Amino acid sequence: MDELSKRLQRPLKIGQKQIPGRLVLAPMTQLGHVAYRELVSGLGGPGLYFSEMCNAKKVPCENRYVSPYFKWRDEEREQLVIQIFGADPHTMAAAARRIEDEGFFGIDLNFGCSVSTICRQNSGAAILKNPDLGRAIVESVRKEVTIPLFVKYRTGWQDDPAYAVEMARRFEDAGADALTFHPRVAPDRRTRLPKWSYINKVKAAVRIPVFGNGNVFAAQDCLKMLTQTGCDAVSIGRIAIARPWVFAKWCRRVEPGDDIYLETAAQMADLLSQHYEPKKALRRYKKFILYFAANFQFGLTLVSSISNVRGLREAADIVSEFLMRRPQVNRQPNLNLLI
């Protein structure tokens, strides 16, 4: 067993619970959905799953069989953290109560999303403009639930590591059990490299576990983040979509077979058709293929070939035909497609 797999297989205590490993799935809207999580589970799953971002206003009354986001399989419930966004402490607490009642592992408060539609609602990364509101939300949720409480956040709206440290301490004092820290300023949609050195500062400032996040695309990146930043665990997103077998490969050194790309694309299409109605399934399949195509030298051609397709089966057949030609695989995915 190599050094990385040893590190990643160590259990980690979060609040009153424990996770079996230190590589986790980052929350990603329309990517980390129930079909994708089932796919990853079959390949060899992470230490913990995080759901898509769910609107706290809707969660208390959501129907899991209808909602495209607040949706899960019973088998994954005890390994799944539900991420919520919102700007009102009482609304966030009500959503948290529903999440605990359903038996999930934990709750994740999104203070990191910088998409304009979220920030205009004074949610996501917009919370970082109001430290008192951020603390009030954490306190309100903490009073209502006993399950592990995570906070995902960014450096802030200015490049100031001292502010990130201050917020980490506020979140810990308010009752957070763990932090996922993405060391980029909120307006930056990955145009600059994340500043991993800021993760060191956050980790040194709190006693609770800190999950590092940002630009981990290869095994050596993962090991470097663990060793250089001192973070307790690593949260991965884009590489996990492009290569869903990455958890099994990095954690347990399970090498994928020759047909892994063909098999994975076909299985994703099948699972989406089981969990979603046709339009939603197709939309999610196209988004998945955008990331998946980053593996291939002519991946953009694949993306273009299904852009105007109106049916999931037709899209899946085009992808299968492309993959059966054995396209040349990039050593690392093309970052231009991992948007």
Phi and psi in degrees as a GROMACS rama.xvg file:
@    title "Ramachandran Plot"
@    xaxis  label "Phi"
@    yaxis  label "Psi"
@TYPE xy
-82.436  174.849  ASP-2
-61.6493  -40.875  GLU-3
-63.6831  -48.2469  LEU-4
-63.5616  -34.2542  SER-5
-61.6004  -45.2289  LYS-6
-65.3271  -42.1486  ARG-7
-74.0284  -22.4072  LEU-8
-88.6476  0.587279  GLN-9
-75.8556  132.546  ARG-10
-64.0255  159.382  PRO-11
-142.287  130.493  LEU-12
-86.0511  129.481  LYS-13
-124.26  111.036  ILE-14
59.0047  -125.37  GLY-15
-97.7575  9.49843  GLN-16
-119.046  173.076  LYS-17
-136.119  140.683  GLN-18
-107.819  150.138  ILE-19
-81.3801  -11.0763  PRO-20
-154.816  169.993  GLY-21
-114.655  20.436  ARG-22
-118.687  119.706  LEU-23
-125.981  159.389  VAL-24
-84.9037  124.729  LEU-25
-72.3556  150.242  ALA-26
-72.3988  131.264  PRO-27
-143.73  119.897  MET-28
-68.6667  134.031  THR-29
62.0431  13.8153  GLN-30
-127.265  -46.0986  LEU-31
-90.9085  41.6374  GLY-32
-78.6421  178.789  HIS-33
-62.3398  -36.2241  VAL-34
-67.9448  -43.0778  ALA-35
-62.7855  -43.674  TYR-36
-63.5787  -35.3227  ARG-37
-66.5178  -39.5847  GLU-38
-59.067  -49.2771  LEU-39
-64.4401  -39.1463  VAL-40
-58.1856  -40.3629  SER-41
-69.12  -29.4137  GLY-42
-81.9239  -25.3383  LEU-43
127.479  100.071  GLY-44
-83.5957  172.169  GLY-45
-77.295  177.053  PRO-46
-68.2217  -22.8588  GLY-47
-162.082  143.745  LEU-48
-105.638  145.092  TYR-49
-118.401  137.649  PHE-50
-75.4663  174.153  SER-51
-63.9018  163.826  GLU-52
-70.9828  125.167  MET-53
-113.735  139.344  CYS-54
-74.4004  118.664  ASN-55
-60.2192  -29.5429  ALA-56
-63.4827  -32.0047  LYS-57
-91.9149  -25.4637  LYS-58
-56.1536  -44.1983  VAL-59
-57.4729  -29.3371  PRO-60
-113.953  8.23623  CYS-61
-66.5226  143.683  GLU-62
-99.9844  115.139  ASN-63
-59.8348  -23.9086  ARG-64
-86.9483  -8.61409  TYR-65
-114.236  -39.8551  VAL-66
-62.0247  135.199  SER-67
-77.5363  -15.8755  PRO-68
-113.056  -49.5952  TYR-69
-84.5074  76.3622  PHE-70
-144.848  137.993  LYS-71
-158.465  165.251  TRP-72
-97.8653  145.339  ARG-73
-59.4552  -33.5731  ASP-74
-65.3253  -22.9863  GLU-75
-100.744  -5.53633  GLU-76
-53.9356  -43.5351  ARG-77
-77.8919  -4.6013  GLU-78
-114.08  9.84003  GLN-79
-113.65  130.54  LEU-80
-103.577  129.85  VAL-81
-94.3113  123.563  ILE-82
-93.2829  133.571  GLN-83
-125.564  152.905  ILE-84
-129.353  152.479  PHE-85
169.267  172.412  GLY-86
-121.109  -3.35789  ALA-87
-112.613  123.535  ASP-88
-55.56  -40.4613  PRO-89
-70.1885  -38.2332  HIS-90
-64.829  -42.5612  THR-91
-65.185  -37.7039  MET-92
-66.8397  -38.8629  ALA-93
-64.4651  -40.9436  ALA-94
-63.8302  -40.4776  ALA-95
-61.7709  -38.558  ALA-96
-61.1395  -44.0004  ARG-97
-62.0261  -41.7957  ARG-98
-63.4504  -43.858  ILE-99
-65.7368  -40.6816  GLU-100
-61.7463  -30.3168  ASP-101
-77.8398  -11.458  GLU-102
90.5171  22.7103  GLY-103
-75.3014  163.331  PHE-104
-63.1706  -45.7862  PHE-105
-166.523  -173.254  GLY-106
-126.473  140.274  ILE-107
-122.141  125.229  ASP-108
-93.0172  122.891  LEU-109
-88.0304  107.105  ASN-110
-118.391  28.3839  PHE-111
-126.026  -19.4076  GLY-112
-69.0359  124.627  CYS-113
-106.312  11.5939  SER-114
-62.9496  135.597  VAL-115
-59.8459  -37.144  SER-116
-63.6648  -29.488  THR-117
-80.9166  -45.4675  ILE-118
-65.5146  -31.1499  CYS-119
-65.5216  -19.5373  ARG-120
-89.6592  10.9518  GLN-121
62.1849  29.2538  ASN-122
-116.36  -178.236  SER-123
60.0333  -134.319  GLY-124
-66.2001  -19.0664  ALA-125
-60.3293  -26.3058  ALA-126
-59.3537  -29.9564  ILE-127
-69.1432  -11.4645  LEU-128
-80.3369  -11.4223  LYS-129
-133.468  82.2086  ASN-130
-55.1568  -36.2158  PRO-131
-65.8492  -38.3324  ASP-132
-65.8266  -42.2465  LEU-133
-57.9526  -46.4758  GLY-134
-63.9833  -41.1042  ARG-135
-62.9267  -37.5612  ALA-136
-64.6183  -46.9275  ILE-137
-61.035  -45.1125  VAL-138
-62.1143  -42.0272  GLU-139
-64.6268  -43.0573  SER-140
-67.6187  -41.9759  VAL-141
-60.3178  -35.9969  ARG-142
-68.3291  -23.4702  LYS-143
-94.8604  -22.2771  GLU-144
-132.655  158.841  VAL-145
-110.863  -14.2588  THR-146
-71.6209  162.249  ILE-147
-54.3522  137.702  PRO-148
-117.745  118.149  LEU-149
-104.974  151.815  PHE-150
-127.466  125.017  VAL-151
-104.682  128.834  LYS-152
-150.589  169.241  TYR-153
-109.229  179.946  ARG-154
-59.1393  -35.5451  THR-155
137.733  -161.863  GLY-156
-97.5068  -1.74875  TRP-157
-133.186  156.017  GLN-158
-79.2415  77.5292  ASP-159
-134.429  99.0219  ASP-160
-62.8775  -26.9894  PRO-161
-63.8773  -33.9095  ALA-162
-69.047  -40.8699  TYR-163
-60.7708  -39.4895  ALA-164
-66.5542  -44.1433  VAL-165
-59.0879  -43.8528  GLU-166
-66.0565  -38.6161  MET-167
-57.8773  -43.8932  ALA-168
-67.0824  -39.1523  ARG-169
-61.0267  -45.6097  ARG-170
-64.4347  -41.9876  PHE-171
-62.8962  -46.9206  GLU-172
-62.5799  -30.1695  ASP-173
-79.5772  -12.622  ALA-174
122.117  6.22641  GLY-175
-65.1148  143.112  ALA-176
-95.159  -19.5904  ASP-177
-161.718  155.061  ALA-178
-122.702  139.331  LEU-179
-110.965  115.57  THR-180
-112.51  123.206  PHE-181
-108.684  105.168  HIS-182
-81.0259  62.0702  PRO-183
-130.199  151.986  ARG-184
-71.2802  153.65  VAL-185
-60.4836  -39.9417  ALA-186
-70.634  -12.3764  PRO-187
-84.2211  110.149  ASP-188
-93.6915  56.9814  ARG-189
71.9639  25.3833  ARG-190
-80.7397  -20.2382  THR-191
-124.429  159.083  ARG-192
-68.6108  142.853  LEU-193
-67.5281  147.383  PRO-194
-96.1596  91.7411  LYS-195
-60.4171  -27.2861  TRP-196
-61.0885  -24.829  SER-197
-69.822  -27.746  TYR-198
-63.1273  -39.4353  ILE-199
-54.2947  -45.9888  ASN-200
-66.0416  -41.5696  LYS-201
-65.6742  -44.6545  VAL-202
-59.9758  -40.6065  LYS-203
-70.2759  -18.3356  ALA-204
-90.294  -15.4521  ALA-205
-128.994  164.503  VAL-206
-99.2834  -19.1392  ARG-207
-80.609  160.209  ILE-208
-61.8506  144  PRO-209
-121.186  125.847  VAL-210
-98.2977  124.181  PHE-211
-83.2776  145.982  GLY-212
-148.496  136.751  ASN-213
130.738  111.453  GLY-214
59.7405  44.1144  ASN-215
-103.198  105.392  VAL-216
-117.727  -13.5646  PHE-217
-141.963  163.64  ALA-218
-56.4726  -39.9754  ALA-219
-66.8426  -30.9638  GLN-220
-64.9572  -43.188  ASP-221
-62.5654  -46.3211  CYS-222
-64.1065  -39.8433  LEU-223
-64.39  -41.3625  LYS-224
-62.3172  -43.0406  MET-225
-63.5114  -44.8572  LEU-226
-78.8609  -36.8784  THR-227
-81.9727  -32.2152  GLN-228
-100.085  -20.267  THR-229
75.415  10.8362  GLY-230
-64.0404  157.019  CYS-231
-82.481  -26.474  ASP-232
-158.046  168.336  ALA-233
-123.032  132.182  VAL-234
-105.984  120.048  SER-235
-117.281  145.334  ILE-236
-124.77  -77.6087  GLY-237
-59.9815  -42.1116  ARG-238
-66.7752  -29.2198  ILE-239
-71.1572  -26.7338  ALA-240
-79.7711  -44.6664  ILE-241
-63.163  -38.5511  ALA-242
-134.344  83.548  ARG-243
-61.9037  -15.8893  PRO-244
-84.4549  4.91766  TRP-245
-63.4056  -32.0824  VAL-246
-64.4528  -45.8177  PHE-247
-65.9646  -36.6969  ALA-248
-69.8498  -47.7579  LYS-249
-77.6568  -36.7807  TRP-250
-83.1691  -39.9052  CYS-251
-123.52  8.60831  ARG-252
57.2572  37.0035  ARG-253
-86.6125  114.392  VAL-254
-83.9606  130.352  GLU-255
-69.215  152.766  PRO-256
-77.8421  175.377  GLY-257
-63.3705  -28.7296  ASP-258
-98.8359  18.8651  ASP-259
-60.3996  -37.5709  ILE-260
-68.693  -45.7058  TYR-261
-63.4681  -45.7773  LEU-262
-65.8993  -40.445  GLU-263
-66.7404  -44.6819  THR-264
-63.0738  -41.3252  ALA-265
-67.1495  -41.928  ALA-266
-67.1089  -37.0832  GLN-267
-61.722  -43.415  MET-268
-61.1817  -42.7395  ALA-269
-63.5939  -44.1706  ASP-270
-67.8443  -39.3457  LEU-271
-61.8717  -39.4575  LEU-272
-66.7462  -25.7628  SER-273
-78.6862  -33.6217  GLN-274
-99.3115  -17.401  HIS-275
-133.957  153.992  TYR-276
-70.0891  161.259  GLU-277
-52.9302  -45.0853  PRO-278
-66.1094  -43.8532  LYS-279
-68.0369  -37.2839  LYS-280
-63.4819  -44.9801  ALA-281
-63.6081  -43.4515  LEU-282
-59.1021  -43.3224  ARG-283
-72.1967  -33.2719  ARG-284
-66.5681  -43.0266  TYR-285
-62.1921  -39.5997  LYS-286
-67.8147  -39.7674  LYS-287
-61.084  -44.6958  PHE-288
-65.6437  -30.6922  ILE-289
-56.4692  -43.2013  LEU-290
-77.075  -42.3124  TYR-291
-62.4337  -37.0909  PHE-292
-66.5308  -17.3993  ALA-293
-63.4888  -14.326  ALA-294
-72.9271  -17.9533  ASN-295
-114.998  148.387  PHE-296
-60.0151  -35.8249  GLN-297
-112.494  41.3541  PHE-298
-63.4655  -31.9667  GLY-299
-63.4032  -31.4665  LEU-300
-61.9006  -40.2634  THR-301
-64.5646  -44.6902  LEU-302
-59.3322  -45.4536  VAL-303
-64.0663  -34.3667  SER-304
-67.9976  -21.7702  SER-305
-111.337  3.70685  ILE-306
-61.3495  -35.082  SER-307
-105.321  7.7349  ASN-308
-69.9967  140.584  VAL-309
-106.235  -2.73672  ARG-310
-132.919  142.841  GLY-311
-62.6506  -41.8078  LEU-312
-62.6482  -41.4909  ARG-313
-64.419  -43.0207  GLU-314
-62.2756  -43.9183  ALA-315
-63.3874  -37.2946  ALA-316
-66.0249  -39.4986  ASP-317
-64.9486  -42.7572  ILE-318
-64.2446  -42.7391  VAL-319
-61.866  -42.2907  SER-320
-62.0348  -41.7352  GLU-321
-60.5783  -45.5034  PHE-322
-73.3973  -30.1279  LEU-323
-68.4732  -16.0983  MET-324
-81.7896  1.21153  ARG-325
56.6685  62.727  ARG-326
-64.0444  153.723  PRO-327
-69.0311  131.754  GLN-328
-95.4163  133.12  VAL-329
-70.9132  145.695  ASN-330
-60.7049  -43.0119  ARG-331
-126.214  147.95  GLN-332
-57.6966  150.124  PRO-333
-70.6898  112.674  ASN-334
-67.3212  -19.8534  LEU-335
-66.6361  -23.2595  ASN-336
-92.8028  -16.0387  LEU-337
-89.2816  67.315  LEU-338
